[in-house]
Amino acid sequence: MNLTLPDFVGFAGVTLVVGTYFLSQVGRMDVRRPLYPALNGLGALLILYSLSNTFNAASFLIEMFWLLISVIGLIRAFWLKSKE
């Protein structure tokens, strides 16, 4: 197996997505705060970059949805924060 820079960028993205999800499940990260969707969105972007090296349509599609949902979550988090 020959790993490239996009592979390592993708691994960083997976770490962010899985790490934030894990932290939310064990009660260490508040999903209502902007940091949660921001880290998830960044993770999705990094994974999408890695797909430029080895494209996979299903992975691309799920990461596009993950990014879209993260953007919606980020907007919502900032909107809720502004109402406080």
N, C-alpha and C positions, 0 to 999 in steps of 0.2 A: 504494500500500500504506500503510495506516494502522496503525502499530505502537502497541500499548498497553503499560501496565505489566506485565500478565501475559506479554506477548511477551518483554519484556526479562528478566523473572524466568526464563522458560523458556530464554532464551539463556544465562543464567548457569548454569542446570542442565546444559545441553548441554556447556558449557565444562568443568564439573566432571567429568562422566561421561567425556567424550572425553579430557580432560586427564589424568585418573588412569589411564585405560586406556593412553594413549600412554606415560606415565611408567613404568608397569609393564612395557611391552613393550621399552623401551630400557634397562631395568635400573636406573631411578632411583627406583622406589617398590617397597617390599617388600609384596606382597599379603597376607602373613601378619600384618602389623601392623594394629592397629585403624583407623589413619588411612585406609587404602584403602577398606574397606567403608563407613566413615563418610562419606567424601566422595562415594562412589557413591550411597549412600542419600539424602544431602542433594540431590545432583543430580537423582535420581528424584523427590523431593518437589517440587523447584522446577519440574520439567517437568510434574508432575501439576497443580500450581497453574496453570501456563500453560494447561492443557487446560480449566480452568474458563471461560476466555474463548472458546476455539474448541475444542469437544469433538471428539475423534476416537477411536472405539472401539478401533481397533487400537493406537494410541499409548497409550491409557489402559491397555490390557491388558499391553503390554510393560513399561510403567513400573511397574505393580503387581508384576509378576514381578521386575523389577530391584530394586525396594524390598525385596521379600521375601527375595531372595537376598542382598542387602546386609545385612539384619538378621541372617540366619543367619551370614553371614561375620563380622559384628561380634561376635556371641555367641561364635563359634568363636575369634576372635582374642583376646578377653578370657579365654576358658577356657584357651587355650594359654599365654597370658601368666601366668596364675595358677599354672600347673604348673611354671614356670621357677624 
